Amino acid sequence: MAVGIPDYQTVMLPLLQFAGDGQEHSLRETVDALADKFRLTPDQRKQLLPSGQQEVFDNRVSWARTYLSKAGLLKKTRRSHYAISERGRQVLAEGHERIDVKYLKRFDEFREFQALKGTRSASMAAVEATSEETTPEESLETAYSRLRETLASEVLQQVKTAPPSLFEKLVVELLLKMGYGGSRQDAGRAIGGRGDEGIDGIIKEDRLGLDIIYIQAKRWEASVGRPEVQKFAGALQGQRAKKGIMLTTSSFSGDARDYVSKIENKIVLIDGAQLADLMIDHNLGVSPMASYEVKKIDTDYFTE
């Protein structure tokens, strides 16, 4: 029976036991072996960090290996490969039920490693202190996700209370930033006034105007159901149009989304949450406050 993904400290002892055969191992084979040991499901193994750049379990195994190495229980043999050290063998022989950060602090090398981290950045220390169960990347990305969720909520609230004219301008600006509409003048003419038959405007799909996308953008409060989407689809057929974007500040019902997945016309539904995310991604209505570049070691540079 599958359980949750273990935290990086829970991974430490099984990782050391895996290395206990005395053979050289790569990180990739270690991840695979430990995933089997913890009986992780395929979905759990594919679960990504909030940034989408790395699998959660891979990240936790990597940090478990780093901490064990800093404590002298593992030794690097060559690029991306390691083996158990003599100290690691001794620790295994002691028969511990768990190895974690608290245990590793008994080793001078590990305490020096932690002290070095503390002198580099107080903010990084604060991130690591948020939870002993999360790796530094997880803590950092979780904090970022919370900030983004709060920002998205504020953005959507501003959109809901904005004047109608500003809302129309917002839709144009967003589509332009996403690469649609050709020139700003073309886009403005296309969506500037109210349309008929459920169509609020049109916009070029590309700069050459090879195809046209029809748009309906409304500030609804209640969830938008299938009937409203059907009306928009009917309006597209009346214009012999194949593509449309339906945008709302609320949400779409399951029936509405199911409907657009089955019809011949290609209709993209953008709800309030997606609208806020797109605005943040394309810096519309928001401005960057700070930027943090996260780097990792370039092992190729240190390999002959």
N, C-alpha and C positions, 0 to 999 in steps of 0.2 A: 504494500500500500504506500503510495507516494505521500510524502510530507512536504512542508514548506522548504524553500531554499535555505540551507543553513547559513548562519552568519560566518564571517571570516575567522573568528576565534574558534568556533565549533569545527572548522575545517582543519585547524592546525594539527591536532593529534592524528587524525586519519591520514593527513598528508605525510607526516613524519613516519607513520607506520608503513605507508606505501613505499617510502624511500628506504625502509628498513631492510630491503633485500640486498642493499649494497650496490645496486646497479646504477648506471647513469640514466637519468630520465629527462624528458623534455616537458615543458609546461603543458603542451597540447595533450600528450598522453596522460599526464597527471589529471588534467581537467576531465578527460573522458573516463578514467578509472574511478575518480571520486564521484562523478555524476552517477555512475552505475552503483557505487557503494551506497549513496544516499537515495537511490531509487528515484531520481528526478525524472519527471515526465518530459517528453519532447518540448512541450510548451514552456515548462519551467527552464529548460536548458536554453531556449530561445529568448527568454525574457530579457529585455534590454534596460540599461540605465536610462534615466529620463532624457539624456541627450541622444539616445539611439546609437551611440558610437561603439558600445561594447556590451557583451552579455553580462548580466549581473553575476552569475556563478563564476564565470571566467575571471571577473574582476576580484571576487572574493578569494579565489584560489591563488591568484597572483599576489595579493597582499598577504595572505597567510604564508606563502613561500618567502616573501620579502622579510617578514617579521622573524620567521624561523632562521633565516640566513643572517640577519642582523644580530641574533642571539648566539650565532655560532653553531647552530644545530644542523644546518645544511651548508654545503660549500658549492661554489660555482665551478663547473668543470670546463665548459666552453659556452659559446653563445647560446642562450636560451636553454641551457642544460645544467643540471645540478645533480648532486649525490649527497647522501647522508655523511655527516662528519663523525669523528670519533666521539665528540661530545654528544651528538645526536644519538649515537648507539647507547651511550651510558644513560641518557634520559629515557630512552625506550625501555631499557633493562629495569628501570625503577618501577615500571608498571603503573604510571599515572592514569587516572580516569579522564583527565582533561588537561590540556595545555592551552593557556590563554595569555593575554598581555600581563596580567598580574604575576603569573608564574615566570614569564620571561624576564621580568624586572630583577630577578636574582643574578642575572649575568651582567657583568660590567659593560660589555660591548653593547648590549641592548639599552642600558641606561644612558650610555654616551650617545647612542643614536637618538633617543628621545630628547635628551638635553640639547642636541644639535638642532632638532626640529623646533624646539621651543625658542631658541635664540633667533631663528630666521624670521618667524612671523607669528605675532600674537593672534592675528585673525585666523591663521591656519590652526593654531592650537585650539581656538574656540570652536572651529568647525569639527575637529576631531573629538572634542569633549562633548559634543551634542549627543553622541550615542556610542557605546562601546561595541555595538553590534554592527555598525556600518563602517565601510571603508571611507577614506578621505574623499574619494570621488563621489560616493553615494551621498555623503553628508553635504558636499558642495552642490551637487545637482539637485538634491531634495530642497535645499534652501532656495536655489534658483527657481525651481518649479513653484514653490509657494509664492515667491515674489511675482512670478509671471501670472499665476492664478488671480492674485489680488489685483494686479494691473488690468487683466482682461475683464474682470468684473467692473472696475471703474470705467474702462473704455466703453463697455456696452451700456452702462448707465448714462454716460454722456451722449451716446448715440441716440438712445431712447428719448432723451429730453431735448435734443437739438431741434432747431426749426426745420420745417420740411425742405426749405431751399438748401440748407446745409447738408441734409441727409442725401439729397440728390447729388450734390457736389461731391460728397464723400464717396458715393458709389462710383462716380466717374474717376475720381482720383485713385481709388483702389485698383480698378481695372487697368488704368494706365500704368500704375506701378507694377502690376503683374504682367505687363507686356501687351495688353490688348489696346485696341482703339485707334491705332495709327497716331495721328497728332492730337494734341489736346483740343484744338479747334473742332476737328471732326467729331471727337467724342462728345464735346459739349453740345454740338448741334444734334447729335444722335439721341441724346437722352435728356435734353434740356426741358422738354415739355411733356405733358401727360399724353400717353397714347390712348388707343381704344382697344376694345376686345381683350382687355386684360394685359396688354403690352404697354409698359411704361417707357420703353426706349429700345434702341438698337445700338450696337457697337461693333466695330470691325474686330475680327478674330486675330488679324495680323496687320502689320503695317501696310501691306499691299492691298488689303481689303478683299482677299480671295474668298472669304466667307464672312457671313454676318451672324452675330449672336443676338437674340432677342432677350430682353431683360424685364423682369418684374421685381420691383423692390418696394416692400411695404413694411411699415413699423406695426406689426401685430403684437398684441399682448397674449392672446390665447394661442395654443398650438395650432398650426396650420394643417388642416386635414386633407384627405384625398380629393374632395369635391373642388377645393380651390386650385389644386394642382391640375386636375382634369380640365378646368376652365382655361388655364394657361396653355396646356397641351393643345386644346382645341383652337386657341388663338394662333398658335404656331402653325397648325395645319391650315388655317385660313390664310396665312401669309406664305404658305408653301415653304416654311422654314424648318430646318432640321435640328437646330441647336438653340437652347435657351438656358438662362440662369434665373432661378427664382431665389430671392434673398429675403430673409425676414429677421427681425430682431428677437423673435421668440424661438419656436422650435417647430419641427415637422413630426407628424404622427407616424407610427410604424406603417400604417396603411398607405400614407402618402409616399414614403420612401420605397415601399414594395411596388407601388404602381409605376414609378418612374424607372424601376429596374426592368420592367417587362415591356414597356412601349417602344415603338420604333424610334421616336424622336429622342435625341439625347438632351435630357434636362438635368442640370446640376442644381442640387438644393443646398443652399448655404444658410445655416441657422445662426442665431445670435452668437453662440460660442465660437463657431468657425469664423464668423465675421470679425470678432474681436481678435482671434488668433492671427488672421490674415493682416489685420491692421498693424498688429505688433510686429509681425514678421517683415512687413514692408515699410515700417516706420511712418505710418500714417496716423496722425493724432497723438503720437508719442515721440519722445526724443531720447537718445542714449544718454545715460547718466554716468555710467562707468563701464569699463571693459577690462576683463581679466583673461589673460592668455595662459592656458594650462598646457604645460609641456611634459614630455616624457623623455627618458634617456634614449639616445641614439646608439644602440648596441653595435651597429655597423662601424661607427667611428672608432670604437675601442677594440675592434677585431682585426687582426692582421690578415 
